[in-house]
Amino acid sequence: MADSEDNVAIPEFSCLLQMDPNLKPYEKDFKRRYEQLQKQLLQLEEAEGGFDQFTRSYNTFGVQRQPDNSLFFMEWAPAAEALFLTGDFNGWEKFSHGYTKKDFGKWELTLPPKHDGTPAVEHNTKLKVVVHTKEGGRLYRISPWAKYVNRDEKSIIYDWVHWDPPQRYIQIHPRPKKPTSLRIYEAHVGIASPEGKVASYTNFTTNVLPRIKDLGYNCIQLMAIMEHAYYASFGYQVTSFFAASSRYGTPEELKELIDVAHSMGIVVLLDVVHSHASQNTEDGLNCFDGSDSCFFHSPPRGEHSLWGSRLFNYSSWEVQRFLLSNLRWWMEEYRFDGFRFDGITSMLYHHHGIGSGFSGDYSEYFGLQVDEDSLVYLMLANHILHTLYPDCITVAEDVSGMPALCRGVEEGGLGFDYRLAMAIPDKWIQILKELKDEEWDMGNIIHTLTNRRYGEKCIAYAESHDQALVGDKSLAFWLMDKEMYTNMSSLIPMTAVIDRGMQLHKMIRLLTHSLGGEGYLNFIGNEFGHPEWLDFPREGNNQSYHYARRQFDLLDKDQLRYHQLYAFDRDMNRTEDKYGWLAAPPAFVSAKHEGDKVVVFDRGHVVFIFNFHPSKSFQAYRVAADAPGTYKIKLDSDEALYGGHGRLDHNTEFYTEPLPFNGRPNSMQVYIPCRTAIVLANEEMDYCY
């Protein structure tokens, strides 16, 4: 193996080393990974005619209607003794329609059309695969490739439903171009309504998309779309990988949602779960062919001890076919624009990140603890996606800090576009839980926000769905707690708690947005300080939907302060859209003053000033500026419109002096009220990145 590695050349590895020379000792690991990837691409070429054909396997597996209306069925069930098809079409006869066994564990069946020329299985009728095991057992299964599954009101088990509608939704709007500044609205269709029920795709299209557009987000990350039998799993225990969840409506309604988002210039990412699968057998992938492996490793390797779920065998040819075709299916059939890959840390390491605090020592990212099968699968997935769809966006959820995660495959990286900056929300929660305002450590906050791998793009967020879940509290709740129920009226003077909460909610968001990454993410409803956590109906809460909803109706009540937070979030995004700081190089921090609680930095020729002091305002505070000229206020968290105190005059012009200060050639004097954030822009600059 070592000899062959020496012959492998990673085309642009020198670029990676230039960026991070500390990776040089691990060159062998990079070469081995890259060689493995090249080997797989070559094998795909030889055995399947290349990855383009291979990743379209959803056109051959499952059920396919042929031009003459006959139906062709194909499954992969290597451990099965026999396979039969049953359903409404044959009165649930168990043995009348047997599959024929083919090579490599494949099974095929063709159903000719009915006498009138129509397909033997009608649209919206039920089917099941009957699997006979070598031990003589009989199992009823859903095809892993099922495009639609549903369940009766009284049943807990999902059924395979043949989806072949006479009228398909035709998407007409082209995909928007990949945004240079990514502003993500993380959303869950089912909770996207004030009503205590599972909300629909159509509700989202009609009522939520216009809000997202108004707020200035240019990307939506849709959670819990891949079908999951257990609603309270938040979509992370997937049972049917090719089926869009039927609890919100039909596949055609999801296509319309994405099409309308595209018409608004918004790209849509799917929260894809390839890190594990539900252990359900009757309506999941588990034990599909009667064996304890099939799509997964045999136990114990094929089981996740904490999640209670099954783990894929990424080195298996048919598992690669299934998962890579799955990515292609969502891109082609629904026209998603990319993916947020869930649970990457669990995939990358044999220990799945369990009981393993990552210190940042490079030896943790290489060697025997790394699961190179899954790592190479991710390289392959990114290579294929970015080759077929140059504008595709992939985001990795990795807590370990794996180097080169977001560098191109041709450099030896894993090929993701962005990684989530998962340390930032943890830091904000820790501060609000443990520290008084006067104890906030500016240096520590700035370190957390700027501590990221150079040349690898991050998505910063102050809070995501993780922080909104029951057991934790959203930032608004940490800040204002029960007073949110009683004191959010703008008809009464602000209490000290509400005043502090309102001001810090805006400042934390703007600081995270402007300093923490090359993209920004917000979870649905949190932009306006949603008053409650998130808890799905389950046994422990008497199946209540009370907390499984988002109270958008609070925004329509003018006397409540929620719309002030909404307005700030909107104008923060719109200001970024104009000045493009997310697409600009990382910020230059010129001040982090512990006593004054003041932070100053410039990014993309915009100057950001934060005064976190609970009571001290500063009259003529000197702040550094890179470019000389006249600066004006472009965003001010203290504006009355945002629930601030309106202490700044927006007609004021700030003139720089050629007085070097804090590492910058110019400086100016600015009035900064306590608990206020200000964005200043130079009128004479051209803001293009």
C-alpha positions in Angstrom: 0.0 0.0 0.0 2.8 2.4 0.9 4.4 2.0 -2.5 1.2 2.9 -4.3 0.7 5.9 -2.1 4.1 7.3 -3.2 2.8 7.3 -6.8 -0.3 9.2 -6.0 -0.3 12.9 -6.6 -3.0 15.1 -5.1 -3.2 17.8 -7.9 -3.4 20.9 -5.6 -2.0 19.6 -2.3 0.6 22.3 -2.3 -2.2 24.9 -2.0 -3.4 23.2 1.2 0.1 23.0 2.6 0.7 26.7 1.8 -2.4 27.5 3.8 -1.5 25.1 6.7 2.1 23.8 6.7 1.3 21.8 9.9 -0.5 19.3 7.7 2.7 18.1 6.1 3.4 15.2 8.5 0.0 13.8 7.5 0.7 13.8 3.8 0.5 9.9 3.7 -3.1 10.1 5.1 -4.2 12.6 2.6 -2.7 10.6 -0.2 -4.3 7.4 1.0 -7.7 9.1 1.1 -7.3 10.6 -2.3 -6.1 7.3 -3.8 -9.1 5.6 -2.4 -11.4 8.2 -4.0 -9.7 7.9 -7.4 -10.0 4.1 -7.2 -13.7 4.3 -6.6 -14.2 6.8 -9.4 -12.3 4.4 -11.7 -14.4 1.4 -10.6 -17.6 3.4 -11.2 -16.3 4.2 -14.7 -15.6 0.5 -15.5 -18.6 -1.2 -13.8 -21.3 1.4 -14.3 -20.2 3.7 -17.1 -19.3 6.5 -14.7 -20.9 8.3 -11.7 -23.5 10.1 -13.9 -25.3 6.8 -14.6 -24.6 5.3 -11.2 -26.2 8.2 -9.3 -29.4 8.0 -11.4 -30.2 4.5 -10.0 -33.6 5.8 -8.8 -34.5 5.4 -12.5 -34.0 1.7 -12.3 -34.6 0.6 -8.7 -37.9 0.7 -6.8 -40.7 0.9 -9.3 -40.5 2.4 -12.9 -43.3 2.9 -15.4 -42.1 2.0 -18.9 -43.3 3.7 -22.1 -45.8 0.9 -22.7 -47.2 1.4 -19.1 -45.8 -1.9 -17.9 -44.1 -1.5 -14.5 -40.6 -2.7 -13.7 -39.6 -3.4 -10.1 -36.1 -3.9 -8.8 -34.7 -4.4 -5.3 -31.3 -5.3 -3.7 -31.8 -7.9 -1.0 -28.7 -10.1 -1.0 -29.7 -12.2 2.0 -33.3 -13.0 0.9 -34.4 -16.4 -0.2 -37.3 -15.1 -2.3 -39.1 -11.8 -3.0 -42.8 -11.2 -3.8 -44.8 -8.1 -4.5 -48.2 -7.6 -2.9 -50.7 -4.7 -2.6 -54.1 -3.3 -3.5 -53.4 -4.3 -7.2 -53.6 -8.0 -6.5 -55.9 -8.1 -3.5 -52.9 -8.5 -1.2 -52.1 -12.0 -2.6 -48.8 -12.9 -1.0 -47.2 -15.3 -3.6 -48.8 -14.4 -7.0 -46.1 -12.0 -8.1 -42.6 -13.3 -7.5 -39.4 -11.4 -8.3 -36.7 -13.1 -10.3 -33.2 -13.4 -8.7 -30.4 -11.7 -10.6 -26.6 -11.3 -9.9 -25.2 -9.4 -7.0 -28.3 -9.8 -4.7 -30.7 -8.0 -7.1 -34.3 -9.0 -7.8 -36.5 -8.0 -10.7 -40.2 -8.2 -11.6 -42.2 -6.8 -14.5 -46.0 -6.2 -14.4 -47.6 -5.9 -17.8 -50.3 -3.2 -18.3 -53.9 -4.0 -17.7 -56.2 -4.9 -20.7 -57.1 -1.2 -21.1 -53.5 -0.2 -21.4 -53.3 1.5 -18.0 -50.6 0.5 -15.4 -51.3 -2.6 -13.2 -50.7 -0.5 -10.1 -52.8 2.7 -9.9 -51.5 6.0 -8.5 -51.9 6.4 -4.8 -52.5 2.7 -4.0 -50.5 0.6 -1.5 -47.7 -1.9 -2.1 -45.5 -4.1 0.0 -42.4 -6.3 -0.7 -42.7 -9.7 0.9 -39.3 -11.0 1.8 -38.8 -14.7 2.5 -35.7 -15.3 4.6 -33.3 -18.2 4.5 -34.5 -19.1 8.0 -38.1 -19.5 6.7 -39.4 -16.2 8.0 -41.8 -13.9 6.1 -41.3 -10.1 6.3 -43.4 -7.3 4.9 -41.2 -4.4 3.8 -41.3 -1.0 2.1 -39.0 -0.6 -0.9 -35.9 1.4 0.2 -36.5 3.4 -3.0 -40.1 4.3 -2.3 -40.9 7.8 -3.5 -43.9 8.3 -1.2 -45.0 6.7 2.0 -48.0 7.5 4.1 -49.9 6.2 7.1 -53.5 5.8 8.1 -54.8 8.0 10.9 -54.9 5.1 13.3 -51.7 3.3 12.3 -48.2 4.0 13.6 -46.6 2.1 10.7 -46.1 3.8 7.3 -47.2 2.3 4.0 -45.5 2.3 0.7 -47.8 4.3 -1.6 -47.3 4.2 -5.4 -46.9 7.8 -6.5 -47.5 8.4 -10.2 -49.9 11.4 -10.4 -51.6 12.2 -13.7 -50.8 15.9 -13.2 -47.2 16.5 -12.1 -46.1 19.9 -10.8 -43.7 21.4 -13.4 -41.1 23.7 -11.9 -40.6 26.7 -14.1 -38.3 29.0 -12.2 -34.5 28.6 -12.8 -32.3 28.0 -9.8 -30.9 31.3 -8.5 -27.2 31.8 -8.7 -25.1 30.7 -5.6 -25.2 33.7 -3.2 -21.8 35.3 -2.4 -23.1 36.1 1.1 -25.1 33.1 2.5 -27.8 34.1 4.8 -29.7 31.0 5.9 -33.2 30.7 7.4 -33.3 27.2 9.1 -36.9 26.1 9.0 -39.2 23.2 9.8 -42.4 23.0 7.7 -44.5 21.3 10.4 -44.0 23.9 13.1 -44.2 26.9 10.7 -47.7 28.1 11.8 -49.2 29.5 15.0 -51.8 26.7 15.1 -51.3 23.6 17.2 -51.1 21.1 14.4 -48.6 19.8 11.7 -48.4 22.7 9.2 -48.3 22.1 5.5 -46.0 22.7 2.5 -48.7 25.0 1.1 -48.9 27.0 4.4 -45.1 27.5 4.2 -45.3 28.6 0.5 -48.1 31.0 1.1 -47.4 32.4 4.6 -43.7 31.8 5.5 -41.8 32.3 2.2 -42.9 36.0 1.9 -41.6 36.6 5.5 -38.2 35.0 4.7 -37.9 37.1 1.5 -38.9 40.3 3.5 -36.3 39.4 6.2 -33.5 39.4 3.6 -32.5 35.7 3.9 -31.3 34.3 0.5 -31.2 30.6 1.5 -33.6 28.3 3.3 -32.4 25.1 5.1 -35.4 22.7 5.3 -35.3 20.3 8.2 -37.2 17.0 8.5 -38.1 16.5 4.9 -36.8 13.0 4.4 -39.6 10.7 5.8 -39.3 9.8 9.4 -41.9 7.7 11.2 -41.4 9.5 14.6 -42.3 13.2 14.3 -40.5 14.1 17.6 -37.2 12.8 16.1 -37.1 16.3 14.4 -36.4 14.4 11.1 -33.2 12.8 12.3 -34.4 9.2 12.4 -35.0 8.7 8.7 -37.2 5.7 7.6 -37.6 6.4 3.8 -34.7 8.2 2.2 -36.4 9.0 -1.2 -39.8 10.0 0.2 -40.6 13.6 1.1 -42.5 13.6 4.3 -46.2 13.1 3.6 -47.3 14.6 6.9 -47.0 18.1 5.4 -48.6 17.3 2.0 -47.7 15.8 -1.4 -44.4 15.7 -3.3 -46.0 18.1 -5.8 -46.6 20.6 -3.0 -43.0 20.5 -1.9 -41.9 21.0 -5.5 -44.1 24.1 -5.6 -42.6 25.4 -2.4 -39.1 25.2 -3.9 -40.2 26.6 -7.2 -41.8 29.7 -5.5 -38.7 30.1 -3.3 -36.6 30.1 -6.6 -38.9 32.8 -8.0 -38.0 35.0 -5.0 -34.3 34.5 -5.6 -33.9 32.1 -2.6 -31.9 28.9 -2.8 -33.1 25.9 -0.8 -30.9 23.4 1.0 -32.1 20.0 2.3 -31.0 18.9 5.7 -29.7 15.5 4.6 -29.2 12.6 7.1 -26.7 10.1 5.7 -24.9 9.6 9.0 -27.4 7.0 10.3 -30.9 5.6 9.8 -33.9 4.7 12.0 -33.8 1.2 13.4 -37.5 0.7 12.4 -37.8 -2.6 10.4 -41.4 -2.5 9.1 -41.2 1.0 7.6 -37.5 1.6 7.6 -34.3 0.2 6.0 -33.3 -2.0 9.0 -33.2 -5.7 8.3 -34.7 -5.1 4.9 -33.6 -8.5 3.5 -33.9 -10.3 6.9 -30.2 -10.0 7.7 -28.7 -7.7 10.4 -26.6 -6.0 7.8 -27.7 -5.3 4.2 -27.4 -1.5 4.1 -25.5 -1.4 7.4 -22.5 -2.9 9.2 -23.4 -5.8 11.3 -23.6 -5.0 15.1 -21.8 -3.7 17.0 -20.2 -1.6 14.3 -23.5 -1.0 12.7 -25.2 0.5 15.7 -25.0 3.9 17.3 -25.1 3.4 21.0 -26.4 7.0 21.8 -28.8 7.5 19.0 -30.3 4.0 19.0 -29.9 3.9 15.2 -28.2 2.0 12.4 -24.9 2.9 10.7 -24.3 2.6 7.0 -21.6 0.5 5.5 -20.1 3.2 3.2 -17.6 0.8 1.6 -20.5 -1.3 0.1 -21.1 -0.7 -3.6 -24.9 -0.9 -3.3 -24.9 1.4 -0.2 -22.9 4.0 -2.2 -25.4 3.6 -5.1 -28.3 4.1 -2.7 -26.9 7.2 -0.9 -25.3 9.0 -3.9 -28.4 8.4 -5.9 -30.4 9.8 -3.0 -28.4 13.1 -3.2 -29.0 13.2 -6.9 -32.7 12.5 -6.5 -33.3 15.5 -4.3 -31.3 17.7 -6.7 -33.1 16.5 -9.8 -36.6 15.6 -8.8 -37.2 18.5 -6.3 -34.5 20.9 -7.5 -32.9 21.5 -4.1 -29.8 23.7 -4.4 -27.6 21.7 -2.0 -27.4 20.0 1.4 -26.6 20.5 5.0 -25.0 17.2 6.0 -26.1 16.2 9.5 -23.9 14.4 12.0 -20.6 14.5 10.1 -18.6 13.9 13.3 -20.3 10.6 13.9 -19.4 9.5 10.3 -15.7 10.6 10.4 -14.6 8.7 13.5 -15.1 5.1 14.7 -15.8 6.5 18.1 -18.5 8.8 16.6 -17.4 11.6 18.8 -18.8 9.9 21.8 -16.8 10.7 25.0 -14.2 12.4 22.9 -13.5 16.1 23.5 -11.5 17.4 20.6 -8.5 19.5 21.7 -7.5 20.6 18.2 -4.4 18.4 18.3 -3.9 17.3 14.6 -3.2 13.6 15.6 -6.9 13.4 16.5 -7.9 13.8 12.8 -5.7 11.1 11.4 -4.9 7.5 12.1 -6.9 4.5 13.2 -9.8 6.4 14.9 -10.8 7.9 11.5 -13.4 6.0 9.6 -11.9 6.4 6.1 -14.7 4.6 4.4 -17.2 7.3 5.4 -14.6 10.1 4.9 -14.0 8.9 1.3 -17.8 8.6 0.8 -18.1 12.3 1.7 -15.3 13.2 -0.7 -17.1 11.2 -3.4 -20.4 12.9 -2.6 -18.9 16.4 -2.8 -16.9 15.6 -5.9 -20.0 14.3 -7.7 -22.3 17.1 -6.6 -19.9 19.9 -7.4 -19.0 18.4 -10.8 -22.7 17.9 -11.8 -23.9 21.1 -10.2 -21.2 23.8 -10.0 -23.5 26.1 -7.9 -24.4 23.3 -5.4 -23.8 24.3 -1.8 -22.8 21.8 0.8 -22.6 22.5 4.5 -21.0 20.2 7.1 -22.2 19.8 10.7 -18.9 18.8 12.4 -18.0 19.5 15.9 -14.5 18.1 15.7 -12.8 20.7 13.6 -11.4 18.2 11.0 -8.8 20.1 8.9 -9.5 20.5 5.1 -13.1 19.7 5.6 -14.0 22.7 3.5 -11.2 22.6 1.0 -11.6 21.2 -2.5 -11.2 17.4 -3.1 -8.4 18.2 -5.6 -6.4 19.7 -2.7 -7.0 16.6 -0.6 -9.9 18.1 1.3 -13.4 16.7 1.8 -14.9 19.3 -0.6 -17.6 21.0 1.6 -18.3 24.7 0.9 -19.0 25.6 4.6 -18.9 24.2 8.1 -21.2 25.2 10.9 -19.4 27.3 13.6 -20.8 25.1 16.4 -18.8 26.7 19.3 -20.4 30.1 18.9 -24.0 29.3 20.2 -22.5 27.3 23.0 -20.4 30.3 24.0 -23.4 32.7 24.1 -25.5 30.2 26.2 -22.6 29.7 28.6 -22.1 33.5 29.0 -25.9 34.1 29.6 -26.0 31.2 32.1 -22.9 31.9 34.1 -21.8 35.5 33.9 -23.1 38.9 35.1 -23.0 41.6 32.4 -20.0 43.3 33.9 -18.1 40.0 33.9 -18.3 39.5 30.1 -14.9 38.9 28.7 -14.6 40.7 25.4 -11.4 39.0 24.4 -12.8 35.6 25.0 -16.0 36.4 23.0 -13.9 37.7 20.1 -11.7 34.7 20.2 -14.6 32.3 19.9 -16.1 34.3 17.0 -12.8 34.6 15.1 -11.2 31.2 16.0 -11.7 29.4 12.7 -9.5 27.7 10.1 -8.1 30.2 7.6 -9.4 29.5 4.1 -12.3 27.3 5.2 -15.7 29.0 5.2 -17.8 29.0 8.4 -21.5 29.6 8.9 -22.0 31.6 12.1 -25.1 31.5 14.3 -26.1 32.7 17.7 -28.6 29.9 18.0 -30.1 27.1 15.8 -32.7 24.4 16.3 -30.5 22.8 18.9 -30.8 25.7 21.3 -34.6 26.0 20.8 -35.3 22.4 21.9 -37.0 21.6 25.1 -34.4 21.2 27.8 -32.5 24.3 26.6 -33.8 27.8 26.1 -33.6 30.2 23.2 -31.5 33.3 23.6 -34.6 35.4 24.1 -35.7 33.1 26.8 -32.4 33.1 28.6 -32.5 36.9 28.4 -36.1 37.7 29.3 -37.6 34.5 30.6 -41.1 34.7 32.0 -41.3 38.5 31.5 -41.8 37.7 27.8 -45.3 36.6 28.7 -46.2 39.7 30.7 -44.0 42.7 29.8 -43.5 42.7 26.0 -46.2 45.4 25.4 -44.9 48.7 23.9 -47.8 50.5 25.6 -46.0 50.2 29.0 -42.4 51.4 29.8 -39.8 48.7 29.4 -38.8 46.8 32.6 -35.1 46.5 33.3 -35.2 42.8 32.2 -37.0 43.5 28.9 -34.7 46.5 28.1 -31.6 44.4 28.7 -33.0 41.4 26.8 -34.1 43.5 23.8 -30.8 45.3 23.4 -28.5 42.2 23.9 -30.6 40.1 21.6 -29.9 42.5 18.8 -26.2 43.0 19.7 -25.4 39.3 20.0 -27.0 38.7 16.6 -25.2 41.5 14.8 -21.8 40.6 16.4 -22.2 37.0 15.4 -23.4 38.0 11.9 -20.6 40.4 11.2 -17.6 38.7 12.9 -18.3 34.9 13.1 -18.1 33.6 9.6 -18.6 33.7 5.9 -22.3 32.8 6.2 -25.0 33.4 8.8 -27.9 31.1 10.1 -31.0 31.8 12.0 -33.7 29.3 13.2 -37.3 30.0 12.3 -39.0 32.4 14.7 -35.8 33.2 16.7 -35.3 36.3 14.6 -38.2 38.0 16.5 -37.3 36.4 19.9 -39.8 33.6 19.8 -41.2 33.4 23.4 -41.1 29.6 23.7 -38.9 26.6 23.3 -39.7 23.7 20.9 -41.2 20.4 22.0 -42.8 18.0 19.6 -45.9 16.0 20.6 -44.8 12.8 22.5 -45.8 10.6 25.3 -44.1 12.8 27.9 -46.3 15.9 27.1 -49.6 14.1 26.3 -49.0 14.4 22.5 -49.4 18.2 22.8 -48.7 20.6 19.8 -48.6 23.6 22.1 -44.8 24.0 21.8 -44.5 22.5 18.3 -45.5 25.7 16.5 -44.1 29.2 15.7 -46.3 32.1 16.8 -46.0 34.4 13.8 -49.3 36.0 14.9 -47.3 37.9 17.6 -45.7 40.0 14.8 -49.1 41.3 13.7 -49.8 42.8 17.1 -48.3 46.3 16.9 -48.4 46.8 20.6 -46.0 43.8 21.2 -42.2 44.3 20.9 -41.6 41.2 18.9 -42.0 43.1 15.6 -39.2 45.5 16.8 -36.7 42.5 16.9 -38.0 41.3 13.6 -37.4 44.7 12.0 -33.8 44.7 13.3 -33.1 41.3 11.9 -34.5 42.3 8.6 -32.5 45.5 8.4 -29.3 43.7 9.6 -29.7 41.3 6.6 -30.5 44.1 4.2 -27.5 46.1 5.4 -25.2 43.1 4.8 -26.8 42.6 1.4 -25.7 46.2 0.5 -22.2 46.1 2.0 -21.4 42.4 1.7 -19.3 41.8 4.9 -19.9 38.1 4.8 -18.2 37.8 1.5 -15.3 40.1 2.6 -12.1 38.8 4.1 -12.1 38.2 7.9 -12.5 41.3 10.1 -9.6 43.4 11.6 -10.4 43.8 15.3 -9.0 47.1 16.5 -10.4 47.2 20.0 -11.7 44.8 22.6 -11.7 46.9 25.8 -12.4 44.9 28.9 -13.2 47.9 31.2 -15.3 49.8 28.7 -16.9 46.6 27.3 -16.3 48.0 23.8 -15.5 46.1 20.6 -14.5 47.8 17.4 -13.6 46.1 14.1 -13.8 46.8 10.4 -14.7 44.3 7.7 -15.3 45.0 4.1 -14.7 48.8 4.7 -17.6 48.9 7.2 -16.8 49.8 10.8 -18.7 48.0 13.6 -18.8 49.4 17.1 -20.3 47.6 20.1 -20.7 49.0 23.5 -21.8 46.1 25.8 -21.5 48.2 29.0 -24.7 47.9 31.0 -24.7 51.6 32.0 -21.7 53.6 30.6 -22.1 55.6 27.4 -19.1 57.3 25.8 -19.2 60.8 24.4 -16.2 61.0 22.0 -14.8 57.5 21.8 -11.9 57.2 19.4 -12.3 54.3 16.9 -9.9 53.1 14.3 -10.7 53.1 10.6 -8.9 51.7 7.6 -10.1 53.9 4.8 -10.2 57.7 5.2 -13.4 59.6 4.4 -16.8 60.5 5.7 -18.8 57.8 7.6 -22.5 57.6 8.3 -24.7 55.4 10.5 -26.2 52.6 8.4 -27.5 50.4 11.2 -28.1 51.3 14.8 -29.5 48.9 17.4 -30.6 51.8 19.6 -33.1 53.1 17.0 -36.7 53.4 18.5 -38.0 51.3 15.5 -36.0 48.4 17.0 -37.1 48.9 20.6 -34.0 51.1 21.3 -33.8 54.5 23.0 -33.2 56.6 19.9 -30.1 58.3 21.3 -28.2 58.7 18.1 -28.7 61.3 15.4 -28.5 59.6 12.0 -27.7 62.8 10.2 -24.3 63.0 11.9 -21.3 62.7 9.7 -18.1 61.2 11.1 -14.9 62.5 9.5 -11.7 60.5 9.8 -8.4 62.1 10.8 -5.1 60.8 9.6 -4.4 59.8 13.2 -3.1 56.2 13.4 -4.9 54.3 16.1 -5.0 50.6 17.2 -3.3 49.3 14.1 -5.2 51.4 11.6 -4.0 54.5 9.7 -7.1 56.6 10.4 -9.5 57.2 13.3 -12.6 59.2 14.2 -14.5 60.1 17.4 -18.0 58.6 17.9 -20.7 58.8 20.6 -21.7 55.3 21.6 -24.5 54.8 24.1 -24.5 51.9 26.5 -25.8 48.5 25.1 -25.7 49.7 21.6 -24.3 48.4 18.3 -23.6 50.7 15.4 -22.6 50.0 11.8 -20.8 52.9 10.0 -20.1 52.9 6.3 -17.9 55.2 4.2 -20.0 57.0 1.6 -17.1 57.1 -0.9 -16.3 53.4 -1.0 -17.3 50.8 -3.6 -18.6 47.7 -1.9 -18.0 44.8 -4.3 -16.5 41.4 -3.4 
